């Protein structure tokens, strides 16, 4: 949610940025490089973007269901920690980040 970035005064990802993705224990599992970023209303996220994200069955319906739940929880936490008053709406701005896998290399079988 864009509002989370704003409330926490975090910069948006930018093309060329690298990120280490961790598991639930905080251990690094891969490195990605941001190749594109767009901010769009939640209800205008495209089926193509939802499919590229690769969660669940890859459908926009699945993406909306799990992200509605995730953004609702995320904004509740932001409100608790910052005193903000954000709540999920279908037209709230969301940050859509496209990236490529840098490490491990997609063909790496280790």
KELODREN-456098 format. One record per residue (C-alpha): x, y, z; chain; residue number from 1; residue in three letters. Coordinates in nm, 4 decimals. Last residue first. Example, Ala and Ser with C-alpha at 12.3 -4.5 7.8 and 13.67 -1.06 7.14 Angstrom:
// residues 2
+----------+----------+----------+-----+-----+------+
!        x !        y !        z ! mol ! seq ! type !
+----------+----------+----------+-----+-----+------+
!   1.3670 !  -0.1060 !   0.7140 !   A !   2 !  Ser !
!   1.2300 !  -0.4500 !   0.7800 !   A !   1 !  Ala !
+----------+----------+----------+-----+-----+------+
//
This chain:
// residues 110
+----------+----------+----------+-----+-----+------+
!        x !        y !        z ! mol ! seq ! type !
+----------+----------+----------+-----+-----+------+
!   2.1038 !  -2.5818 !  -0.5882 !   A ! 110 !  Unk !
!   1.9354 !  -2.6179 !  -0.9270 !   A ! 109 !  Unk !
!   2.0500 !  -2.2814 !  -1.0666 !   A ! 108 !  Unk !
!   1.8542 !  -2.2086 !  -1.3860 !   A ! 107 !  Unk !
!   1.6673 !  -1.9138 !  -1.2281 !   A ! 106 !  Unk !
!   2.0015 !  -1.7737 !  -1.1011 !   A ! 105 !  Unk !
!   1.9997 !  -1.7718 !  -0.7259 !   A ! 104 !  Unk !
!   2.0345 !  -1.4857 !  -0.7322 !   A ! 103 !  Unk !
!   1.9269 !  -1.2143 !  -0.9773 !   A ! 102 !  Unk !
!   1.5533 !  -1.2761 !  -1.0086 !   A ! 101 !  Unk !
!   1.3842 !  -1.0038 !  -1.2062 !   A ! 100 !  Unk !
!   1.1507 !  -0.7384 !  -1.0788 !   A !  99 !  Unk !
!   0.8176 !  -0.5686 !  -1.1360 !   A !  98 !  Unk !
!   0.6838 !  -0.3595 !  -0.8506 !   A !  97 !  Unk !
!   0.3215 !  -0.2519 !  -0.8215 !   A !  96 !  Unk !
!   0.2743 !   0.0068 !  -0.5467 !   A !  95 !  Unk !
!  -0.0862 !   0.0425 !  -0.4369 !   A !  94 !  Unk !
!  -0.3082 !   0.3500 !  -0.4305 !   A !  93 !  Unk !
!  -0.6460 !   0.3139 !  -0.2581 !   A !  92 !  Unk !
!  -0.9415 !   0.2714 !  -0.4952 !   A !  91 !  Unk !
!  -1.0887 !  -0.0437 !  -0.3431 !   A !  90 !  Unk !
!  -1.0478 !   0.0991 !   0.0063 !   A !  89 !  Unk !
!  -0.8426 !  -0.0305 !   0.2989 !   A !  88 !  Unk !
!  -0.8113 !   0.1924 !   0.6014 !   A !  87 !  Unk !
!  -0.5664 !   0.4634 !   0.7008 !   A !  86 !  Unk !
!  -0.6034 !   0.6676 !   1.0177 !   A !  85 !  Unk !
!  -0.2466 !   0.7369 !   1.1251 !   A !  84 !  Unk !
!  -0.1249 !   0.7030 !   1.4859 !   A !  83 !  Unk !
!   0.2127 !   0.5866 !   1.3580 !   A !  82 !  Unk !
!   0.2597 !   0.2407 !   1.5105 !   A !  81 !  Unk !
!  -0.1022 !   0.1372 !   1.5551 !   A !  80 !  Unk !
!  -0.2189 !   0.2955 !   1.2284 !   A !  79 !  Unk !
!   0.0638 !   0.1285 !   1.0366 !   A !  78 !  Unk !
!  -0.0359 !  -0.2049 !   1.1906 !   A !  77 !  Unk !
!  -0.3999 !  -0.1612 !   1.0856 !   A !  76 !  Unk !
!  -0.2732 !  -0.0583 !   0.7401 !   A !  75 !  Unk !
!  -0.0777 !  -0.3819 !   0.7025 !   A !  74 !  Unk !
!  -0.3684 !  -0.5985 !   0.8219 !   A !  73 !  Unk !
!  -0.6073 !  -0.4426 !   0.5670 !   A !  72 !  Unk !
!  -0.3351 !  -0.4547 !   0.2998 !   A !  71 !  Unk !
!  -0.2871 !  -0.8295 !   0.3570 !   A !  70 !  Unk !
!  -0.6595 !  -0.9121 !   0.3479 !   A !  69 !  Unk !
!  -0.7238 !  -0.7051 !   0.0338 !   A !  68 !  Unk !
!  -0.4016 !  -0.8520 !  -0.1061 !   A !  67 !  Unk !
!  -0.5218 !  -1.2101 !  -0.0590 !   A !  66 !  Unk !
!  -0.8610 !  -1.1518 !  -0.2216 !   A !  65 !  Unk !
!  -0.7403 !  -0.9178 !  -0.4955 !   A !  64 !  Unk !
!  -0.4634 !  -1.1542 !  -0.6082 !   A !  63 !  Unk !
!  -0.7051 !  -1.4497 !  -0.6109 !   A !  62 !  Unk !
!  -0.9525 !  -1.2586 !  -0.8274 !   A !  61 !  Unk !
!  -0.6726 !  -1.1373 !  -1.0552 !   A !  60 !  Unk !
!  -0.5808 !  -1.4975 !  -1.1241 !   A !  59 !  Unk !
!  -0.2379 !  -1.6528 !  -1.0784 !   A !  58 !  Unk !
!  -0.3752 !  -1.9682 !  -0.9133 !   A !  57 !  Unk !
!  -0.2113 !  -1.8843 !  -0.5831 !   A !  56 !  Unk !
!   0.0629 !  -1.6263 !  -0.6212 !   A !  55 !  Unk !
!   0.2607 !  -1.5716 !  -0.9384 !   A !  54 !  Unk !
!   0.3229 !  -1.1969 !  -0.9242 !   A !  53 !  Unk !
!   0.3252 !  -1.2108 !  -1.3028 !   A !  52 !  Unk !
!  -0.0376 !  -1.3323 !  -1.3019 !   A !  51 !  Unk !
!  -0.1504 !  -1.0418 !  -1.0842 !   A !  50 !  Unk !
!   0.0369 !  -0.7984 !  -1.3105 !   A !  49 !  Unk !
!  -0.1306 !  -0.9420 !  -1.6214 !   A !  48 !  Unk !
!  -0.4759 !  -0.9322 !  -1.4579 !   A !  47 !  Unk !
!  -0.4196 !  -0.5595 !  -1.4130 !   A !  46 !  Unk !
!  -0.4285 !  -0.3634 !  -1.0887 !   A !  45 !  Unk !
!  -0.7091 !  -0.1113 !  -1.1423 !   A !  44 !  Unk !
!  -0.9138 !  -0.1898 !  -0.8299 !   A !  43 !  Unk !
!  -0.6120 !  -0.1291 !  -0.6051 !   A !  42 !  Unk !
!  -0.5573 !   0.2162 !  -0.7585 !   A !  41 !  Unk !
!  -0.2243 !   0.2386 !  -0.9407 !   A !  40 !  Unk !
!   0.1347 !   0.3233 !  -0.8519 !   A !  39 !  Unk !
!   0.3907 !   0.1879 !  -1.0956 !   A !  38 !  Unk !
!   0.7388 !   0.0454 !  -1.0526 !   A !  37 !  Unk !
!   0.9665 !  -0.1262 !  -1.3036 !   A !  36 !  Unk !
!   1.2867 !  -0.3311 !  -1.3250 !   A !  35 !  Unk !
!   1.3552 !  -0.3881 !  -0.9568 !   A !  34 !  Unk !
!   1.6432 !  -0.6304 !  -0.9047 !   A !  33 !  Unk !
!   1.5924 !  -0.9416 !  -0.6936 !   A !  32 !  Unk !
!   1.8176 !  -1.1328 !  -0.4550 !   A !  31 !  Unk !
!   1.7166 !  -1.4680 !  -0.3112 !   A !  30 !  Unk !
!   1.6571 !  -1.6772 !  -0.0001 !   A !  29 !  Unk !
!   1.8005 !  -1.4587 !   0.2754 !   A !  28 !  Unk !
!   1.7166 !  -1.5834 !   0.6247 !   A !  27 !  Unk !
!   1.4759 !  -1.3694 !   0.8273 !   A !  26 !  Unk !
!   1.2987 !  -1.6632 !   0.9919 !   A !  25 !  Unk !
!   0.9840 !  -1.6082 !   0.7799 !   A !  24 !  Unk !
!   1.1947 !  -1.6245 !   0.4599 !   A !  23 !  Unk !
!   1.3982 !  -1.3367 !   0.3258 !   A !  22 !  Unk !
!   1.4143 !  -1.1458 !  -0.0023 !   A !  21 !  Unk !
!   1.7289 !  -0.9388 !  -0.0517 !   A !  20 !  Unk !
!   1.6571 !  -0.6322 !  -0.2617 !   A !  19 !  Unk !
!   1.8389 !  -0.4583 !  -0.5490 !   A !  18 !  Unk !
!   1.7305 !  -0.1236 !  -0.6929 !   A !  17 !  Unk !
!   1.7772 !  -0.0648 !  -1.0685 !   A !  16 !  Unk !
!   1.4236 !   0.0600 !  -1.1259 !   A !  15 !  Unk !
!   1.3084 !   0.2363 !  -0.8111 !   A !  14 !  Unk !
!   1.1488 !   0.1056 !  -0.4941 !   A !  13 !  Unk !
!   0.9430 !   0.3650 !  -0.3100 !   A !  12 !  Unk !
!   1.1173 !   0.5527 !  -0.0309 !   A !  11 !  Unk !
!   1.0059 !   0.4804 !   0.3252 !   A !  10 !  Unk !
!   0.8581 !   0.7587 !   0.5379 !   A !   9 !  Unk !
!   0.6675 !   0.5019 !   0.7477 !   A !   8 !  Unk !
!   0.3350 !   0.6758 !   0.6848 !   A !   7 !  Unk !
!   0.4201 !   0.7354 !   0.3179 !   A !   6 !  Unk !
!   0.5371 !   0.3808 !   0.2440 !   A !   5 !  Unk !
!   0.2349 !   0.2409 !   0.4247 !   A !   4 !  Unk !
!   0.0047 !   0.4765 !   0.2333 !   A !   3 !  Unk !
!   0.1393 !   0.3400 !  -0.0958 !   A !   2 !  Unk !
!   0.0000 !   0.0000 !   0.0000 !   A !   1 !  Unk !
+----------+----------+----------+-----+-----+------+
//
